[in-house]
Amino acid sequence: MLDRHIRPMIDPPLNRLGGRLARTGISANMISLIGLGFGLAAAGAILASAFALAILFILASRLADGLDGAVARAQGVTDFGGYLDIVCDYVFYGAIPLAFVSLVPQANGIAGAFLLLSFCVDGGSFLGFAVLAEKKQMRSGAHGVKSLYFTGGLLEGTETILFFLLLCLLPHWFVPLAWGFGALCLVTATARVLLAAQIFRDNGRP
């Protein structure tokens, strides 16, 4: 919901920095992997109860996630680059809840499992929509230049990062926060399925 409003503010400085990085020869794929490394480091910091450090790693990870796209736009967007970016994102999205579950499995296990389930459902609805949108050659620039068709929703990347930061600030509130955010993820996925039912109902017929 917030992504389309934030992108006009963050894209210009990211594109400038991405252009400079592109001239050094570093690839967008390398930046994606560096971002994943920061994300996994954040999960490790959570396991060590170093929540302030986890916040720094999460922010560094998301900065890299923005920069890989900026570098790709400067060097040329590739299908594999978009694929790698999505894979790294979903590893990160799964690693943070898993870290909180592993930190206090007895208390956080069920809520964490529900949160991960909601991420799977939401991710499946997103990727399935992207596949069919590509088949219909649909395009959208609302979320910037992307290798996949991005459907908006109640919860997007910005809300998820804010949620992770909130978990690090209030780790003892993990259970109610996980249940609440997971429920909103399912609402987002349901809305996307209903949208897909409207757009793709014709089974490809003109």
Secondary structure, 3 states (H helix, E strand, C coil): CCHHHHHHHHHHHHHHHHHHHHHHCCCHHHHHHHHHHHHHHHHHHHHCCCHHHHHHHHHHHHHHHHHHHHHHHHHCCCHHHHHHHHHHHHHHHHHHHHHHHHHCHHHHHHHHHHHHHHHHHHHHHHHHHHHHHHHCCCCCCCCCCCCCCCCCCCCCHHHHHHHHHHHHHCHHHHHHHHHHHHHHHHHHHHHHHHHHHHHCCCCCCC
